[in-house]
Amino acid sequence: MFSAKDLSQQQVDTLKNLAAAGATLSDLQRHLKQEEDISLTYMDMRFAVLDLGIDIVDEKKNEDVTAEIVEQNIQAEESTGTVNVALDNIALPGAMVSGKVTFSDGETAIWMIDSSGRPGLDPDTPGYRPSQEDVLEFQTQLKSLLSEHQGGL
């Protein structure tokens, strides 16, 4: 298992400079692989960045963009209470936020919004497509959930 303590001070300084210049976690991971011949999983890279106290500069910007995109794509509908949306405490790798949704017919899926603000939905049943009403309810609840989450930051 990888430990951030395995990196030299020069490697740490390089990572900090790259992050300050706007590099993403993936960019840092790629740099370590290509320039230092250190292969890390995305999760190991996330932990290393946390352990080293490296700030990823554009994450706040991405959160603002995500909130704006979600706002633009959600239509106001009265909540029917048949769709349940939950937010993960720790986002999936590659996601700013993620969670689970149960639709009115009992089908479940994992949802996420990646660091570029793109939404994704991975249903447990391959090929499943929720009804239009469920999609609108999901969007409404997701908007509310993200608003609460953003307020707690």
C-alpha positions in Angstrom: 0.0 0.0 0.0 1.2 3.5 -0.9 2.1 6.1 1.7 2.6 9.8 1.1 5.7 9.5 3.3 7.3 7.5 0.4 7.6 10.6 -1.7 10.7 12.8 -1.5 10.4 16.5 -0.6 11.2 17.4 -4.2 8.3 15.2 -5.4 6.0 16.7 -2.9 7.0 20.3 -3.9 6.4 19.4 -7.5 2.9 18.1 -6.8 2.1 21.2 -4.8 3.3 23.4 -7.6 1.3 21.5 -10.2 -1.8 21.7 -8.0 -1.4 25.4 -7.5 -1.2 25.8 -11.3 -4.6 24.1 -11.6 -3.7 20.4 -12.0 -6.4 17.9 -11.1 -6.0 14.7 -9.2 -5.8 12.8 -12.4 -3.1 15.2 -13.6 -1.1 14.6 -10.5 -1.6 10.9 -10.8 -0.4 11.0 -14.4 2.6 13.1 -13.5 3.7 10.5 -10.9 3.3 7.7 -13.3 5.1 9.3 -16.3 7.8 11.3 -14.6 8.5 9.4 -11.3 7.4 5.9 -12.4 5.1 5.7 -9.4 1.7 4.1 -10.1 -1.1 5.0 -7.8 -4.8 4.3 -7.9 -7.1 7.3 -8.0 -8.1 6.6 -4.4 -4.4 6.4 -3.3 -3.8 9.8 -5.0 -6.8 11.3 -3.2 -5.4 10.1 0.1 -1.9 11.3 -0.7 -3.2 14.8 -1.6 -5.1 14.9 1.7 -2.1 13.6 3.7 0.3 16.1 2.1 -2.2 19.0 2.5 -2.3 19.8 -1.2 -5.1 22.0 -2.3 -6.7 21.3 -5.6 -7.4 24.9 -6.8 -10.4 24.5 -9.1 -12.6 22.2 -7.0 -14.7 25.2 -5.6 -15.1 26.4 -9.2 -16.3 23.0 -10.3 -18.9 22.9 -7.4 -20.2 26.3 -8.5 -20.5 25.0 -12.1 -22.2 21.8 -11.0 -24.8 23.7 -9.0 -25.4 26.0 -12.0 -25.8 23.0 -14.3 -28.2 21.2 -11.9 -30.2 24.4 -11.5 -30.5 24.8 -15.3 -31.6 21.2 -15.8 -34.2 20.9 -13.1 -37.8 21.7 -13.6 -39.9 22.6 -10.6 -42.4 19.8 -9.8 -44.3 19.0 -6.6 -42.7 16.2 -4.7 -44.6 13.0 -4.9 -42.5 11.2 -2.3 -42.2 8.1 -4.5 -38.6 8.6 -5.4 -35.9 8.6 -2.7 -32.5 10.2 -3.3 -29.6 9.8 -0.9 -26.1 11.5 -0.9 -23.0 9.5 -0.2 -20.8 10.7 2.7 -17.7 10.0 0.6 -18.1 10.6 -3.2 -17.2 7.8 -5.6 -13.7 8.1 -7.2 -13.9 10.6 -10.0 -17.0 12.3 -8.7 -17.5 15.5 -6.8 -20.8 14.1 -5.3 -22.5 10.8 -5.6 -25.3 8.8 -4.1 -28.1 6.4 -4.6 -31.7 6.7 -5.9 -34.7 4.4 -5.6 -37.4 5.1 -8.1 -41.2 4.6 -7.6 -41.1 1.1 -9.2 -38.5 -0.1 -6.7 -35.6 0.0 -9.2 -32.3 1.5 -7.8 -29.3 3.3 -9.3 -26.1 5.0 -8.4 -25.9 8.7 -9.4 -22.9 11.0 -9.6 -21.7 14.4 -10.8 -18.1 14.3 -12.0 -15.5 17.1 -11.5 -16.6 18.6 -14.9 -20.2 18.9 -13.7 -21.5 16.1 -15.9 -24.2 14.0 -14.3 -24.3 10.2 -14.5 -26.8 7.5 -13.6 -25.8 3.8 -13.3 -29.0 1.6 -12.8 -28.6 -1.7 -11.0 -30.7 -3.4 -13.7 -28.9 -3.1 -17.1 -30.9 -1.1 -19.6 -33.4 0.3 -17.0 -34.9 3.7 -17.8 -37.0 5.5 -15.2 -40.3 7.1 -16.2 -40.3 10.8 -17.1 -42.2 11.5 -13.9 -39.5 9.7 -11.8 -36.7 11.6 -13.6 -38.4 14.9 -12.8 -38.9 13.9 -9.2 -35.2 12.7 -9.0 -34.0 16.0 -10.4 -36.1 18.0 -7.9 -34.9 16.0 -4.9 -31.3 16.1 -6.1 -31.5 19.8 -6.4 -32.7 20.1 -2.9 -30.1 17.7 -1.6 -27.3 19.5 -3.3 -28.5 22.8 -2.0 -28.4 21.5 1.5 -25.0 19.9 1.0 -23.5 23.1 -0.5 -24.9 25.1 2.4 -23.0 22.9 4.8 -19.7 23.4 3.2 
